Amino acid sequence: MMNSVFIAQPKVGKDKMRSWFEVDKQGLAQILERKGKEFVLFELVQNAWDEPGVTKVSVTLEYRGRNKALLVVEDDSPEGFKDLSHAFTLFAESAKKANPEQRGRFNFGEKLVLAISDEVTIRTTKGGIRFDDAGRHSLRARQDIGSRIECLLRMREAECNAIEPQVRKLISPARITTIFNGTPLEPRALLEQFSVTLPTEVASADGFLRRAQRETMIQLFVLMPGETATLYEMGIPVVETGDKYHYDIGQKVPLTLDRENVPPGFLRQVRVAVFNRMHGQLAPEDVNSEWAETAIASPDCAAEAVQSYVSGRFGEKRVSFDPSDPEANKLAVSKGYTVVHGGMMSAGAWLNAKSASAILPAGQVTPSAKVWTGEDDPDAAIFRDWIPESKWTNGMREVTTFARRVAEKVLLRAITVNFCATPHHLAAASYGPGGELVFNKFRLGADWFERGITEDVVQLVIHEFGHEYSPDHLSSEYHHALCCIGAKLYALARRGEM
């Protein structure tokens, strides 16, 4: 059995060693075992898909017993395998390197197949070649069309049986019929496709692969039962993501040499692009998923996508916790709002939410009423446009007399009453611990006072006098105070003292 699969041989004099290095076939096979045997099939299928003019790729895998399986991959490309020497020369110059819409890079795939095979036969329109225990042999037999690769793989029966579900993950190009063991791969329903700029790998003039930004197509496919969402490179599965959709990238994606993963930054770009496109279809379970949380924290996340995410996670009625107005947070809860605290989203998500005005502070949405505490109040500047007593109407004087009498009988204290007319005073009235009751004519309207002592007047006076005991509208102390004031007024009325 061959110990070396391929040898790099520079042209030197015959009296000098010609090999720079050798690759141990068995050692490479041991390294590749952890990838899963399906990678062999994927390598050959992707090469067949890339051949010019191909319309059909047929794959068969048959267990032969004694831990051996025969894999055959055949295509109908008019040209066939371009250069048979590429089957055994590692890193030979590949025409695919310069084409970002072809899958190959390093002329590497067939060599990986050789590493875990006991026998390999390649026939193409250019001729044939066979690898076996005796070495490498040229064959006279040719294919009339396309290429045919036969591999006798070292494979247990369980491994052979496990490959078919992996093959069914392939997304065959629309122009190509791909058949496995006599059954065409089931076409997948395309959910969405859109263009986006992503990093890729393209060979420069000197032949070296370099990163480049290029506009390409992303196709989204719905998961079939039992599948895990996967990122694909032009139909070939690369890495499972666990996201909502399969992502099929229409060009070379940045990969590690073993094709087992993509850089985290690349996956993040893809997730953001998909999120910006599909945010309107977010389901409740999506908002706490890794892919959505990755996208929402990105500076490239679109404002409308941020709005959709925040609505999906916290509902349409939402505010952020406002430390500057503690009572506003409680008022928001009482009015059915979700109060979103800092730890409920990442720093990047908060930055995007604020930039998109997707979550407003509770103090702006459900502000608490300002309590007038006198001229020393830090907010005294907003209590302007005072109405001098000389301009009070009879109705305003009647309300003043009533409020003072209630305070005397119920609060057991004397108060002062003032009137203002300002849009800056957020409430209809205000009462502070200093014993000053302020009515805002701008909010209440002139007629409110002229209707006499109505239920509205009594209700507002009780509401404000509750602040004698607590400034917090939602505290148990405030609730108890309102009950006590109401009970005392009832008792006074029954005795005819009001």
Secondary structure, DSSP 8 states (H G I E B T S, - for coil): --SEEEEE-----TTS---SEEEEHHHHHHHHGGG-THHHHHHHHHHHHHSTT--EEEEEEEEEETTEEEEEEEE--SS--S-GGGGT-TT---GGGG-TTS--SSS-HHHHHHHTEEEEEEEETTEEEEEETTEEEEE----SSSEEEEEEEE--HHHHHHHHHHHTT----TT-EEEETTEE-----EEEEEEEEEEEEEE-TTS-EEEEEEEEEEEEE---TT---EEEETTEEEEE--SSSEEEESS-----TTS----HHHHHHHHHHHHHHHGGG--GGGTTSHHHHHHHTSTT--HHHHHHHHHHHH-SSEEE--TT-HHHHHHHHHTT-EEE-GGGS-HHHHHHHHHTT-S-BHHHHS--------TT-TTGGGS--B--GGG--HHHHHHHHHHHHHIIIII-S--EEEEE--TTS-SSEEE-TTSEEEEEHHHH-HHHHHT-S-HHHHHHHHHHHGGGT-S-TTSHHHHHHHHHHHHHHHHHHHTT--
